[in-house]
């Protein structure tokens, strides 16, 4: 007993080291001195140090054993007096640390345990696309959707075995649902390929559910669409995904919102945009025009000489988003409409108007004259 080195010294950590610091120190030591990584003459020394580090970690990673060691030294954890390194209590310290070091390398996922040591898996999430109108997005709504659901199979009472028969313990994993696999100097644990983690084999599957123990149904779900939701957002309905395996929790349902194309408005966050067509004469003369909003009609005054593309802003006439304190704005873009399919008298009147405007000079068409000046400069 006296020949043993201090466990803290073995791992190279101070006596007040945290559990995480102890684990990191052991990881480093295990990677360095593992026998499979040290061949030849160095193998014996590496193996001794590896075992020494393993023992130190098993003691210091267990809170009860560490407290006894801190108080009584090696005598406090003597296997002849206490549980010792190989004892049943607190076990798994080394395995946990070893799994932390190597498990991720092989993509080994962590899962819970069900009764009898079987692996427990959470059910998969489901996705449902819901298309709503802009008006529904602005005001919110209560909707009903039909989604797949699973019920216990009545003929086999959820066992998956043909009535009159029963499942048997998997011979590969002995009902544990996992098997140990060795890859090089790594020993990893993975789901049993024979029973897929259930720990049982069904020799004669139930014909009604093909051994699944569950049958697919459709159920109606009430969904509340919040006010101001936007396209691309998702609503989470907890526990309405696929059922878990071996008693694991179900997944979630994610309802993806899609906005139908609106005939008038385009949404940009909390703001709305629309194009308001205005006749050439009205744009030139100015005056009051009527514009639509989601809550009804509104009126705006356009000045004389309003040009195509001119934007008018109506504050608070947009949408109040789900995370917004105030509604957005409505932007009305003027679209000056050029008359088409003119009669001869109309063409004559327009020609007279055009001639009259040209006589007035650039004051009537400032943009056109400015453009003409730029072109002359460009081609010189």
C-alpha positions as a printed NumPy array, in Angstrom:
array([[  0.   ,   0.   ,   0.   ],
       [  2.826,   2.38 ,   0.837],
       [  4.33 ,   1.931,  -2.622],
       [  1.304,   3.471,  -4.331],
       [  1.652,   6.996,  -5.623],
       [ -0.758,   9.683,  -4.595],
       [ -3.763,   9.6  ,  -6.959],
       [ -3.686,  13.35 ,  -7.509],
       [  0.001,  13.101,  -8.383],
       [ -0.737,  10.277, -10.846],
       [ -3.228,  12.449, -12.727],
       [ -1.194,  15.618, -12.281],
       [ -3.979,  17.667, -10.704],
       [ -4.217,  19.561,  -7.392],
       [ -6.327,  18.229,  -4.514],
       [ -8.969,  20.903,  -5.083],
       [ -9.356,  19.979,  -8.774],
       [-12.901,  19.914, -10.138],
       [-14.508,  16.786, -11.558],
       [-14.069,  18.166, -15.074],
       [-10.361,  18.849, -14.495],
       [ -9.894,  15.294, -13.223],
       [-11.678,  13.878, -16.24 ],
       [ -9.603,  15.958, -18.687],
       [ -6.392,  14.899, -16.981],
       [ -7.369,  11.256, -17.232],
       [ -8.297,  11.59 , -20.891],
       [ -4.847,  12.945, -21.64 ],
       [ -3.132,  10.187, -19.659],
       [ -5.257,   7.416, -21.223],
       [ -4.522,   8.589, -24.751],
       [ -0.806,   8.782, -24.029],
       [ -0.252,   5.486, -22.189],
       [ -2.81 ,   3.13 , -23.697],
       [ -0.965,  -0.183, -24.342],
       [ -2.14 ,  -0.424, -27.927],
       [ -0.391,   2.845, -28.684],
       [  2.886,   1.8  , -27.098],
       [  4.729,  -1.198, -28.516],
       [  8.067,  -2.824, -27.835],
       [ 10.04 ,  -2.115, -24.691],
       [  7.884,   0.857, -23.76 ],
       [  4.704,  -1.225, -23.651],
       [  5.21 ,  -2.592, -20.108],
       [  5.85 ,   0.825, -18.603],
       [  2.921,   2.328, -20.552],
       [  0.595,  -0.445, -19.434],
       [  1.569,   0.077, -15.794],
       [  0.975,   3.817, -16.042],
       [ -2.305,   3.267, -17.853],
       [ -3.568,   0.945, -15.093],
       [ -2.314,   3.346, -12.435],
       [ -4.176,   6.227, -14.078],
       [ -7.31 ,   4.112, -14.484],
       [ -7.306,   3.279, -10.785],
       [ -6.699,   6.907,  -9.808],
       [ -9.547,   8.11 , -12.002],
       [-11.972,   5.484, -10.709],
       [-11.287,   6.643,  -7.152],
       [-11.318,  10.399,  -7.705],
       [-14.313,  10.417, -10.076],
       [-16.507,   8.851,  -7.401],
       [-17.511,  11.476,  -4.844],
       [-17.809,   8.991,  -1.954],
       [-14.504,   7.265,  -2.687],
       [-12.736,  10.585,  -3.196],
       [-13.958,  11.83 ,   0.194],
       [-12.681,   8.64 ,   1.854],
       [ -9.343,   8.933,   0.071],
       [ -8.948,  12.598,   1.031],
       [ -9.56 ,  11.703,   4.691],
       [ -7.752,   8.38 ,   5.07 ],
       [ -5.473,   8.098,   2.043],
       [ -5.09 ,   4.724,   0.309],
       [ -6.311,   2.933,   3.43 ],
       [ -9.686,   4.623,   3.014],
       [-10.234,   2.922,  -0.35 ],
       [ -8.522,  -0.407,   0.377],
       [-10.612,  -3.071,  -1.432],
       [-10.203,  -5.335,   1.59 ],
       [-11.9  ,  -2.766,   3.785],
       [-14.274,  -0.978,   1.34 ],
       [-15.768,  -1.43 ,  -2.058],
       [-12.397,  -0.894,  -3.758],
       [-11.686,  -0.077,  -7.382],
       [-13.361,  -3.211,  -8.673],
       [-16.385,  -2.973,  -6.361],
       [-19.935,  -2.708,  -7.579],
       [-20.742,   0.644,  -6.001],
       [-20.391,   3.773,  -8.058],
       [-19.187,   1.657, -11.02 ],
       [-19.013,   3.039, -14.514],
       [-16.588,   5.88 , -13.791],
       [-13.915,   4.469, -16.063],
       [-16.405,   3.396, -18.696],
       [-18.005,   6.839, -18.711],
       [-14.685,   8.596, -19.132],
       [-13.52 ,   6.103, -21.76 ],
       [-16.759,   6.611, -23.65 ],
       [-16.355,  10.386, -23.43 ],
       [-12.9  ,  10.075, -24.965],
       [-13.644,   7.686, -27.79 ],
       [-17.403,   7.5  , -28.272],
       [-17.735,  10.572, -30.453],
       [-14.993,   9.374, -32.809],
       [-17.264,   6.629, -34.084],
       [-20.442,   8.686, -33.961],
       [-21.832,   6.763, -31.005],
       [-24.982,   8.548, -29.896],
       [-26.008,   8.738, -26.282],
       [-29.437,   7.511, -25.334],
       [-31.245,   6.663, -22.191],
       [-32.037,   3.269, -20.757],
       [-35.391,   1.646, -20.368],
       [-36.418,  -1.205, -18.172],
       [-34.175,  -4.256, -18.347],
       [-31.242,  -2.229, -19.703],
       [-32.836,  -1.643, -23.102],
       [-31.875,   1.467, -25.017],
       [-34.487,   4.19 , -25.071],
       [-34.775,   6.441, -28.116],
       [-36.674,   9.678, -28.514],
       [-39.129,   9.724, -31.4  ],
       [-38.401,  11.668, -34.582],
       [-39.769,  15.171, -35.121],
       [-42.431,  15.692, -37.767],
       [-42.958,  18.641, -40.097],
       [-46.282,  19.956, -41.404],
       [-46.612,  22.746, -43.992],
       [-49.584,  25.057, -43.452],
       [-50.535,  27.692, -46.011],
       [-52.436,  30.732, -44.722],
       [-53.585,  34.047, -46.182],
       [-52.045,  37.406, -45.375],
       [-55.22 ,  38.395, -43.527],
       [-55.031,  35.257, -41.368],
       [-51.387,  35.979, -40.609],
       [-52.263,  39.534, -39.563],
       [-55.12 ,  38.599, -37.234],
       [-54.201,  35.054, -36.185],
       [-56.587,  32.116, -36.242],
       [-57.493,  28.786, -34.691],
       [-56.998,  25.953, -37.145],
       [-57.444,  22.204, -37.246],
       [-54.97 ,  19.896, -38.938],
       [-54.868,  16.146, -39.396],
       [-51.586,  14.46 , -38.589],
       [-50.411,  10.842, -38.33 ],
       [-50.672,   9.233, -34.906],
       [-49.859,   5.814, -33.5  ],
       [-51.956,   3.634, -31.219],
       [-51.13 ,   0.327, -29.557],
       [-52.018,  -2.583, -31.795],
       [-55.157,  -4.197, -30.352],
       [-54.575,  -7.83 , -31.493],
       [-51.111,  -8.063, -29.873],
       [-51.763,  -5.486, -27.139],
       [-48.685,  -3.537, -28.235],
       [-46.212,  -6.416, -27.865],
       [-45.587,  -6.811, -31.584],
       [-45.827, -10.613, -31.269],
       [-48.474, -12.707, -32.981],
       [-51.354, -13.434, -30.572],
       [-50.572, -16.622, -28.668],
       [-46.794, -16.103, -28.986],
       [-44.329, -13.855, -27.197],
       [-41.07 , -12.055, -27.827],
       [-37.764, -13.651, -26.824],
       [-34.671, -12.124, -25.285],
       [-32.135, -11.177, -27.96 ],
       [-29.272, -13.698, -27.948],
       [-26.775, -11.171, -29.318],
       [-27.089,  -8.588, -26.552],
       [-28.796, -10.715, -23.876],
       [-31.623,  -8.222, -23.615],
       [-29.38 ,  -5.187, -23.062],
       [-30.063,  -3.606, -26.445],
       [-26.371,  -2.782, -26.925],
       [-23.249,  -4.721, -27.847],
       [-19.568,  -3.98 , -27.319],
       [-17.527,  -3.548, -30.488],
       [-13.742,  -3.402, -30.662],
       [-12.066,  -1.228, -33.274],
       [ -8.297,  -1.183, -32.96 ],
       [ -7.521,  -0.252, -29.379],
       [-10.946,   1.337, -28.936],
       [-13.79 ,  -0.526, -27.29 ],
       [-17.1  ,   1.122, -28.121],
       [-20.71 ,   0.385, -27.37 ],
       [-23.332,   0.468, -30.088],
       [-26.962,  -0.452, -30.647],
       [-27.487,  -4.174, -31.135],
       [-28.012,  -4.75 , -34.89 ],
       [-30.167,  -7.819, -34.27 ],
       [-32.869,  -6.313, -32.061],
       [-32.185,  -2.626, -32.902],
       [-31.889,  -1.716, -29.25 ],
       [-35.138,  -3.295, -28.061],
       [-33.432,  -6.222, -26.327],
       [-36.021,  -8.595, -27.774],
       [-36.539, -10.643, -30.911],
       [-40.026, -11.373, -32.222],
       [-40.009, -14.809, -33.954],
       [-43.608, -14.476, -35.149],
       [-44.61 , -10.839, -35.753],
       [-48.182,  -9.764, -35.344],
       [-49.785,  -9.656, -38.842],
       [-51.817,  -6.577, -37.946],
       [-48.805,  -4.356, -37.134],
       [-45.935,  -6.381, -38.67 ],
       [-44.251,  -6.57 , -35.28 ],
       [-44.197,  -2.834, -34.595],
       [-46.704,  -3.062, -31.741],
       [-48.328,   0.131, -33.015],
       [-50.659,   1.002, -35.855],
       [-50.857,   4.283, -37.719],
       [-53.908,   6.448, -37.328],
       [-54.951,   9.992, -38.189],
       [-55.815,  12.477, -35.479],
       [-57.127,  16.024, -35.528],
       [-54.996,  18.601, -33.777],
       [-56.048,  22.086, -32.723],
       [-53.448,  24.695, -33.662],
       [-53.434,  28.343, -32.625],
       [-51.846,  30.591, -35.251],
       [-50.509,  33.663, -33.398],
       [-51.229,  37.18 , -34.575],
       [-48.541,  38.597, -36.841],
       [-46.867,  35.312, -37.79 ],
       [-44.814,  35.474, -40.982],
       [-43.975,  33.01 , -43.701],
       [-41.023,  30.779, -42.824],
       [-41.799,  30.783, -39.101],
       [-42.512,  27.516, -37.286],
       [-44.913,  26.591, -34.509],
       [-43.789,  23.8  , -32.184],
       [-46.346,  21.341, -30.896],
       [-44.566,  19.355, -28.189],
       [-45.047,  15.611, -28.076],
       [-46.98 ,  15.302, -31.333],
       [-44.139,  13.815, -33.352],
       [-43.347,  10.148, -33.832],
       [-43.482,   7.933, -30.732],
       [-40.254,   6.947, -29.   ],
       [-38.755,   3.464, -28.946],
       [-38.771,   1.258, -25.856],
       [-40.752,   3.788, -23.874],
       [-38.744,   6.797, -25.029],
       [-40.408,  10.242, -25.259],
       [-42.184,  11.222, -28.488],
       [-40.759,  13.767, -30.875],
       [-42.291,  17.153, -31.617],
       [-44.4  ,  18.455, -34.48 ],
       [-43.192,  21.592, -36.269],
       [-45.81 ,  23.481, -38.277],
       [-44.116,  25.508, -41.01 ],
       [-46.066,  28.592, -42.061],
       [-46.315,  29.556, -45.717],
       [-48.058,  32.717, -46.918],
       [-50.301,  32.611, -49.963],
       [-49.553,  35.214, -52.618],
       [-51.819,  38.212, -52.088],
       [-53.552,  39.964, -54.981],
       [-52.706,  43.464, -53.701],
       [-50.104,  43.473, -50.934],
       [-46.571,  42.227, -50.54 ],
       [-45.244,  41.723, -47.026],
       [-41.781,  42.814, -45.914],
       [-41.431,  41.988, -42.232],
       [-44.08 ,  44.077, -40.475],
       [-44.472,  46.452, -43.446],
       [-46.804,  46.117, -46.409],
       [-46.304,  47.368, -49.956],
       [-48.797,  47.89 , -52.761],
       [-48.847,  49.55 , -56.181],
       [-51.666,  52.071, -56.703],
       [-52.436,  52.727, -60.401],
       [-53.17 ,  56.392, -61.174],
       [-54.186,  57.875, -64.495],
       [-51.8  ,  60.2  , -66.27 ],
       [-54.223,  63.094, -65.867],
       [-54.743,  62.46 , -62.13 ],
       [-50.997,  62.264, -61.564],
       [-50.535,  65.566, -63.393],
       [-53.424,  67.377, -61.695],
       [-53.096,  65.848, -58.23 ],
       [-55.924,  65.255, -55.795],
       [-57.287,  62.684, -53.382],
       [-57.122,  58.993, -54.224],
       [-58.439,  55.934, -52.416],
       [-56.034,  53.204, -51.334],
       [-56.657,  49.789, -49.729],
       [-55.482,  48.642, -46.306],
       [-55.963,  45.344, -44.47 ],
       [-58.506,  47.017, -42.196],
       [-60.474,  48.858, -44.922],
       [-60.062,  51.88 , -47.171],
       [-57.919,  54.974, -46.682],
       [-57.383,  58.189, -48.649],
       [-54.186,  60.028, -49.553],
       [-53.632,  63.357, -51.314],
       [-51.169,  63.282, -54.167],
       [-49.628,  66.572, -55.255],
       [-49.662,  67.965, -58.798],
       [-47.074,  66.406, -61.034],
       [-46.728,  63.16 , -59.055],
       [-44.285,  60.933, -60.885],
       [-44.413,  57.204, -61.475],
       [-42.922,  55.267, -58.519],
       [-43.58 ,  58.014, -55.978],
       [-44.014,  56.424, -52.534],
       [-46.521,  57.399, -49.868],
       [-46.334,  56.029, -46.323],
       [-49.29 ,  55.267, -44.087],
       [-48.028,  54.782, -40.558],
       [-49.382,  51.884, -38.525],
       [-51.273,  50.339, -41.448],
       [-48.945,  47.347, -41.741],
       [-48.873,  44.224, -39.561],
       [-48.015,  43.88 , -35.888],
       [-45.488,  41.045, -35.814],
       [-45.397,  38.328, -33.178],
       [-42.409,  39.992, -31.498],
       [-43.323,  43.621, -32.23 ],
       [-44.765,  46.244, -29.943],
       [-46.213,  48.355, -32.762],
       [-47.568,  47.561, -36.222],
       [-45.525,  48.29 , -39.3  ],
       [-46.389,  50.742, -42.08 ],
       [-48.103,  50.557, -45.461],
       [-46.155,  51.899, -48.438],
       [-48.209,  52.886, -51.48 ],
       [-46.201,  53.109, -54.71 ],
       [-47.794,  55.222, -57.419],
       [-48.023,  53.552, -60.815],
       [-48.798,  56.184, -63.462],
       [-50.876,  54.496, -66.139],
       [-50.385,  55.53 , -69.761],
       [-53.65 ,  55.455, -71.759],
       [-53.963,  52.778, -74.446],
       [-56.228,  52.132, -77.464],
       [-56.823,  55.821, -78.116],
       [-59.444,  57.068, -80.561],
       [-58.493,  59.589, -83.206],
       [-59.978,  62.558, -81.325],
       [-58.099,  61.484, -78.197],
       [-54.849,  61.139, -80.126],
       [-55.375,  64.615, -81.537],
       [-55.961,  66.086, -78.093],
       [-52.857,  64.421, -76.69 ],
       [-50.783,  65.693, -79.625],
       [-52.   ,  69.211, -78.978],
       [-51.179,  68.843, -75.283],
       [-47.708,  67.531, -76.099],
       [-47.017,  70.444, -78.435],
       [-48.213,  72.875, -75.788],
       [-45.955,  71.293, -73.157],
       [-42.933,  71.49 , -75.417],
       [-43.514,  75.191, -75.913],
       [-43.39 ,  75.626, -72.158],
       [-39.814,  74.292, -72.04 ],
       [-38.154,  72.237, -69.301],
       [-40.496,  73.411, -66.562],
       [-43.085,  70.82 , -67.638],
       [-40.744,  67.872, -68.238],
       [-37.585,  68.494, -66.164],
       [-36.483,  64.864, -66.124],
       [-36.821,  64.442, -69.86 ],
       [-34.784,  67.572, -70.614],
       [-32.126,  66.592, -68.072],
       [-31.901,  63.156, -69.658],
       [-31.504,  64.71 , -73.1  ],
       [-28.621,  66.852, -71.818],
       [-26.896,  63.781, -70.395],
       [-27.234,  61.931, -73.674],
       [-25.74 ,  64.799, -75.642],
       [-22.766,  64.865, -73.265],
       [-22.386,  61.096, -73.501],
       [-22.208,  60.954, -77.296],
       [-19.877,  63.926, -77.783]])
